């Protein structure tokens, strides 16, 4: 326990849940089962799978795992393709500039411009969410964002050219470059959507189990605003007695391998909780040896949705799964990144912070900054700094409250700075002090942590790393103001705790820009 929570220190906040192991992990997911027997069985099943899971996922046809973070292979190919399109657009512009007779010297001189053009365009396109798994507007929502991002990227590129005189291009060449880039990226996107939709149909998933855990896969397939990325061909009973209404339950008079061949199944997901007596291990092995991928429900959700489902989560899975790695080198690398990113943000946003401070002070003559206790790594309480966005004494009764939609306590200036997340900027000082990281789970108040740790399984594990200004849950889920929202955010926080790397931090930073631009989830 001390290894997880850390040594006790005077003044540290320790939720009672961390004293009682049952509450640290949260309420048992299924108290009807004998814990020792069930966990022993799960450990045996998971231990055998742990040896091949990592390599198998790396070799999956639809997902690439880079530094433990799952990326759809189609999006990776799309990103590389658009890099070549953007690079080629500038070279084609050089041919236009020299009437199709550009020499090797001319092309060599174009390399610097092409590199700058590609970097600017790709960064802006990424910040606009063009390389996400899905958009709330659906798959056709990419095109309005594409046009806006290319326009903005072109303006940024033109702004940088006077700073670098050697890279200046004539207006006619710039116009041809933009036209080629726009047509090329739109054509690439159309080809990607056509191929991706066809690939989604060919990803046939068979679910072993018909209980509540297995049903979650159907909800995932139906709940995606765009394409789900896979198609559920049916469900196979595996000893459950739950209601099977609404599920496509396949006949069980054939072997599992025969059904997999008949429906051209590419993946079998084990969604049954009871693996001691009813799991057809030999048939699953036969399918695996025949080339059909087999995985457990928790790993499937982690790969497909970027979160760890609590309903299907076993403690043994956390023990044997890869990830959850911490070390001196990793800690120092993250600290260097935190300090560098905070200083850069402070320099860029210093004028905005000064103007915000003046406006907050001018509105009601109250304090500019707001200090609020939050729970950090190992349960240590620290003062979090924010620009004050609510009226003074917003909690007169002393009871902490979650912010609600159109909260009456929010001031006029506060409503704006909350919407564009300017109120969070003073937290760079918390990062420089070492209380927080730049990226990590959002810190909560002690009052809420105490309650949530008792009510939600595994909630305490989000405090094994430093909290952050932004995080995986913040860019993947809207603003939360209830226990139900806290449960959903915990799924993303556990994914980050398990898979956090500098690579994932950079992805989160890019997606944070998109959240600020499109004002997702602010209150």
Secondary structure, 3 states (H helix, E strand, C coil): CHHHHCCCCCCCCCCHHHCCHHHHCCCCCCCCCCHHHHHHHHHHHHHHHHHHHHHHHHCCCCEEEECCEEEEHHHHHHHHHHHHHHHHHHHHHHHHHCCCCCCHHHHHHHHHHHHHHHHHHHHHHHHCCCCCCCCCCCCCHHHHHHHHHHHHHHHHHHHHHCCCHHHCCCHHHHHHHHHHHHHHHHHHHHHHHHHHHHHHHHCEEEEECCCHHHHHHHHHHHHCCCCCCCEEEEEECCCCCCCCCCCCECCCCCCHHHHHHHCCCCEEEECCCCCCCCCCHHHHHHHHHCCCEEEEHHHHHHHHHCCCCCCCCCHHHHHHCCCCCCCHHHHHHHHHHHHHHHHHHHHHHHHHHHHHHHHHHHHHCCCCEEEEEEECHHHCEEEEEEECCECCCCCCCCCCCCCCCCCCCECHHHHHHHHCCHHHCCHHHHHHHCCCEEECCCCCCHHHHHHHHHHCCCHHHHHHCCCEEECHHHHHCCCCCCHHHHHHHHHHHHHHHHHCCHHHHHHHHHHHHHHHHHCCCCC
